[in-house]
Amino acid sequence: MTGTTNAGAPRTLYDKIWDAHVVDVTDDGTTILYIDRHLVHEVTSPQAFEGLRMSGRKVRRPDQTIAVPDHNVPTTPDRVNGIENPEGRIQVAELDKNAREFGLPNYYSMNDIRQGIVHIVGPEQGWTLPGMTVVCGDSHTATHGAFGALAHGIGTSEVEHVLATQTLIQSKSKNMKVEITGKLRPGVTAKDITLAVIGKTGTAGGNGHVIEYCGEAIRDLSMEGRMTVCNMAIEGGARAGLIAPDEKTFEYVKGRPHAPKGAAWEAALNWWKTLKTDEGAHYDKVVTIRAEEIAPVVTWGTSPEDVLPITGTVPAPEDFSGGKVEAARRSLDYMGLKPGTKLTDIAIDAVFIGSCTNGRIEDLRAAASILKGKKLADGVRGMVVPGSGLVRAQAEEEGLDRIFTDAGFEWRMAGCSMCLGMNPDQLAPEERCAATSNRNFEGRQGYRGRTHLMSPVMAAAAAVAGHLVDVREVMNETA
């Protein structure tokens, strides 16, 4: 048995990248896969580095290992004075120590302007390139699939394995195609696409598969939008998400600090242009959605699949079947919602704009376009957390920070922040948040905090109204 697709048979994009990275394969299909880039942060790496230390091993490819603290770092300006939380302080200090001890040249410390969320830093610095295999001890590594890279999260023991060998033991996933045909309507964004897909397939719909996103609506997206779509492939159960690279991809990558230069660029470009699915290639599962049928969406429950158009109403447990009945009942109880309530009648207490899903410059521009000249509703607190120090600097150069602060938002430093609440940026119990992050699990943003996922423009509109609102109505008012 070989680790490659049948010789001569049409191959998907996933097949091609997989085949190009197979080192060895056993009779049962277990494969040793070469890893091009290894992204590391402070939460899942300490035990891995300690394992290397105890076994007397070195990092196999320190030049291909990129380290950045993001989960625990404070986002308030006074973070230059250090981290108050003891656990967070220790984890960040350990990453500092390990980067020095193991000779990692590509380390972006907490006070480096290039620091940020690892999945924003990678593309921003040109570390993420088409056709690569990219791993990180973080589930949202799928983000990098927007570049036509096979990227996925790994566990701590796997982090150690990659550090030591620059390879990963894997079994090949199945192929899944998600096609978004036609064009999006005004007010509908990449976040609405990815939430709509999860709403249709469920959080287990992609189990055992790598998703390739395609179709006119996907091709129309900017690179930032494509990263948003791929970021949440993991929330749909997929191992990874992929989008074939094209001229937008190449233009985004060109000239970035660690992108190929000169002759190396031309050689890379020639290969990247082959990274597309062959005509007639087999997909094990196909999902097709018409872009025109996607509306701005929000989540109502405690799973990303609990999603509805903003024009809808809170469902009743009896609207579901099987185990979902009890899950819906628990979700409604946790979220403090009653069936039949209009989604637009749900009042909010907080707004969070940021995360590796929606913390890029395009996301901040979109939110600012809604907030310009407006104020936060009474009783609502707002926080904007740029995805990296460079995004923050660009936003300030464009005057976006003033729009946010004039509206009453806090303008923060870069980090994961309230997306997962591993630092002081957390919701209070039963506080309800319009969030641009990627997960709405119980306690995700703080103990008993209530999270509604949505796009940056939807979150901005909710901030002004004080409740969930259809951003299209706001757009019509300002047109």
N, C-alpha and C positions, 0 to 999 in steps of 0.2 A: 504493500500500500504506500502511496506517496502522499505528501502534504499539499499537493496542488490539485487544482481542478482538472477534469479530464482533458487531456492534451487535444488541442484543436477546437474544443467546444467553446461557444460564446461565453464570455465571463462577465460578471457584474464588477462594478468598481471595487466592492469589498473583496471579491475573489482575487482581483489583480494585486491589491495591496497585500493581502494575506500571502499569496504565492511568492511575492518578491521578498518576503521576510522570513520564510521558513528556513530554519537551521537544520532541524531533524524531526522525524516523525516516527512514532511506533505503530505497530500493527493495529492498535485500537483507536488510532487517530489522534492520540495525545501528541501535541506538537511543541517543539521549542521554537519560540518566535523571537527574532531579533528586535530589540527596542531602540528606536532612533533617539527619542527624547524622553527624559525622565524628569517630571516636575515634582518638587518636594515642598511641603509646608510643615509647620511646626507641630501639628496635631498627630499625624500618623507616622512620623519619621523617627521620634526618639528611640523607640524600642528597636527599630530596624538598624539604626546606627550602633546601638549598644550590642546588637547581635554580631555585627561586623567586628566590633572592638573585642568582644569575648572570644571570637574565633580567629582573631589576628588577621582579618582580611581587609583589603583596601577597596575603595570604590573603583570599579572596573573602568568607567569612562567619566571621570569628573568633568571633562569638557562638555559632556552631553547631559549633565545633571544641573537643573536650574532650581535654586532654592529661594523661597520668599515666605516670610511670615504674613499671614492674613486673617486667620480665624480669631485669634485672641487679641490682636492689636487694638488698643483704644482708638477711637476716631475723633476724640476731642483734641484741639490744638496743643493742650498741655502734655500730650503723650511724650514729648521730648524729655520730660522729667522722669519717665519710666512708667511701668505697668503696676497698678495697685493690686489687682487680683493675683494672689499667690500662685495659683495653678497656671494661669496664663503667663505670668512672669517667668516661671520655671521653663515652660515649654519654648518660649521665644529665646530664652537664654541658652537652652540646649541646642536649638537650631544654630544660633550664633557660634557656639562652641564646636558643634559638629562640622559646620561649614569650614571653619578654620582648620580643625584637626585633620579632616579628610581632604583638604586641599580643593575645595569647590570654588572655582574662579567666578562662577556665575551666581553670586549670592546678592540679593537685593535686601539690605537690612531695613528695619522699620522706619528709619529716618532718611532713607534714600528716596529721592523724588521718583525713581522708577518703581518703587515698591507699590504693591497693590494686590488685588485678588489674583491668585496664581493663573486663573484661566483668562484673565485680561492681560496680564503681563506677558504671557507666552506669545500670543499673536502680536501684541504691540511691539515687542522687541525683535520680531522676526524669527523666533525660535520655532514657531509652528509653520510647517511647510507642507504643501500637497504631497500625498503619497507616503508620508511618514507613519510610523507607529509611535504613539504618544501615550504614556501612562502617568498616573498620579494617584496617590493614596487619597482620592477624593472622587465621589460619585459623579460630579458634574464635569469631569474630564471630557465627556462627550462633546462639550462646547467646540473643541478643536476640529471636530468632524466637518465643520463649516468650510474648512480649507481642503477637503478631500483627504484628510488624515484619519487613520484608524486609531481612535482615541477612546480610552475607557478607564474607569477607576479600578484600583486594585487594593487588596488588604495589606495590613502591615507586614505580614510574613512575605508577601509578594514584593513589597517595597524593598525589603532586605535582599531578596533574590535578584531583583533588577540592579540594585546598587552593586552587588557582588559580581554579577555575570553579564549584565546588559542584555539579558534574555528573560523570557517569561514562559512558563509552561501553560499551554492553552489547548482547548478543544475548539474546533471551528464552529461558529454559529451558523444558523440558517439565514437566508436572504429575505428581506422584507422591503417592499416598495410602498412608499406613501406619496401619492401624486396629488398635488393641489393644482387643479386646472383653472384656467381663466385668470381674472384680475380681482384683487381685493377692492372693496368699496371704501370710500373715504371714512376715516376713523378706525379702520380695522388694521391691525398691525401683526408683526411676526409673533408677538406674544399670544395674540388671539388664534393664530394658526396652530401653534404648538399645543395650547390648551384645548382647542377644538379637536385636534387629533386624539389627545388623551381622553377627552370626553367621549369620543366615539369608540375607541378601542379598549378603554379601561387601563388601569395601571399594570395589568398583566398581559395586555395585548401584544407587546413586543417580546415577551419572554422567549429566550433562546434564539433571538434574531438580532441582526444588525440592520437598522433601518437606513435605506437610501431615500432621501427626500428629493422630489423632482417635480416638474411641471412649471407652467408659465409663472405662477405666483411665487414660486421659490426662486426662479431665475431673476425675477424682478426685484427681489430683496437685495438690500445692501449687504456687505459683509457683516456688519453689526447685526442686522436682522437675521442672517443665516446662523450666526453664533447663538442668538436667542433660541431659534428653532432647535438646533442640535443640542443645546444645553439641557433641554428637558426631555431628550430621548430616553434618558434613564428613568424619568418619571412615568414613562409609558412601558416600562419593563424591559426595554431593549438593552443589549450589551453596549451598543454604540449607535451614533447617528452619523450619516455621511451626506455630503452634497458634492457633486462633481465640480472640480475647479474649472473656472472659465476666465475670461478677460478681467472681470471684476476682482477675482481672486489674485491674479497676477499683479494687477495694478496696486492692490492693497499691500502686497508683500514687498514689491520692488522698493529698494532703497532703505528698508528697515535695517537696524544695526547688525543683525545676525543673518540676514538674507544673503544668498549667494551674490557675488559681484563679478562683473566682466564675463570672461569665457565660461566660468562656472554657472553664471546666471543663464546664459544661452543654452548650455547643456541641460540644466535643470528644467528650463522651460520646454525644451523638446520632449522630455519625458512626461512632464506634467500634462501636456496636451493629449497624451494617450490615456489619461486617467478618466475614463468614462465607460459606462456599461455598453457592452457590445449588443448590437441588434440581435434579438432572439435569445438573450441570456435568461436563465430561469430564476424566477423569484418564488419562494415557498409560500409567500403571503402577499397580497396586494390590497391596499386600501386607497380609494379614490374619493376626494372631496372637492366639490366645486367652490372656488374662492368666493364667488358671488353669494354663496349661502352662509358664509361665515360672518357673524356679527360680533361686535365687542362683547367679550365674555368676562364673567367673574366666577370664582368658586364660592360655594355656599356651605360646604362641609369641611371635613378634616382629611381629605385626600385630593390630589390634583385631578382625579377623575370626577369629582363632585363639582362639575362646571356647567353653567347654563348661560345663554344669552342674557344680557343685562335687561332685556325686555320681559324676562320670565318671572316666575314666582318660586318661592321656596317650596320644594317638593315635600310630600308626605312619605313616611316609611312604606306605606301600602302601595306607593307608586312603583316599588321595586319588587324583586322576587329573590328567593333563596336567602343566602347569608347576608345579602345586601340590605334586607329589611331591618335587621337588628343593627347593622353598621350605620344605616341612615338614622335610626332612632338615637343611637349614641352620639352621632355627629350633631344632630339638631339640639340635643340636650347640652352638649359641650359648647356649641356655638350660640346658645341662647336664642334660637330662632323658632318661629311657629310656622307650620305648613300654610301655604296660601299667601304669605306675606310677599308683597312686591319687592323684588330685589332693590329697586330704587327707593324703597322706604326704609332701608337698613341704615341707621345712623352709625357714624364712625367716631372714634376717639383719636386716632393717630394715622399718619401716612408715612410710609417708608419708601423712598425712591433710591434704588441702588441694587447691589448683588451682582454675581457673575452672569446673571440672566439679563439684567437691564441696568448696568452701571457704566455704560460706555457714553462717549460724547454725544452720539446720536440720540440716546435715550434722554439725556439731560436737556438737549435742545428741544426735544418733543414735549417734555414736561413743562419747560420754560415757556413754550409757545402758548400753552393753556393758561399759565399762571401770570403772565405779564400784565401788570396793572391791576392785579387782583390780590385779595387777602385770604389767609386761612379763615375758615369759619370759626366762630366763637367756640371755645372749648376743645378745638382740635389742635394737636401738636404735630409738627411735620419735621422730617429729617431727610436730608439729601446727602448720600454718601457716594462720592465718585469711586469708580472701580480701580483707579490707580492715581498716583501722584501726578502723572503726566496728563491724565484726563482732567484732573482738578485744575492744573495750570492752564490747560487749553480753555476750560469753561470760564475761568477767571479772565483770560485774555478776551473772550467773546462777551463778557459781561453777564454771563448766565448766573453767576453767584449773586449778583446784585438783584436780579429778578427774584431769586429764591428768598434771599434775606428780606427784601422789601415785602414779600408776601407773608413773611413770618416764619419761614422755615429755618432750621439750623443747617448751616453749611459745614460739613464735616471733612475730616481727613479720610484717606483711602483705607478700605478694609472690608471684610465680610459683614461686620456690623450686625444689625438687627435681623438679617436674613436667617441666622440661626442662634443668635443671642448667646454666644460664648464669651462675649465681653459685656460691659455694663449696658450696652444698647439693647434693652429688653422692654417688653410690654408688661404692664401690671396685670394681675389677675383680672380676667373678664374684660380687659381693655380690647377694643375692636380696631383692627388695623387694615387699611387698604395698602397692600404691599406689592411691589414689583418683583419680589423674590420668587422662588421656585417650589417651595413646599409649605403646606398649610397643616401639617400634622399637629396633633395635640402637643402643646408646650414648645413648639418649634421656635417661636419668637419670645418665649418667656413663659413661666409657669402659669397655666390656665389662660394664656393670651389667645385671642381669637383672630385668625388671619384670613383675609380674602385676597386671593391672587388676581392680578390684573395687569394691564399694560401701563407704561408711564403716563400716557395721556389720560387714561381712565383714573389713575390714582390722583393725578393733578386736579382733574375735574371734581373728584370726590372731596378733595381737600378744601376746595372753595365752597362746595355745596353743603358740606357737613354730613353727607350721606352718599351712598353709591348712586351714580348717575350715568346716563347714557352720554358719552362724550360727543356723540354726533349732534345732540341738541345744543351743546355748548359751542360747537363749531359753527352751527347754523346761526347762532345768536351773534357771533363775532364776524361772520362772513360779510 
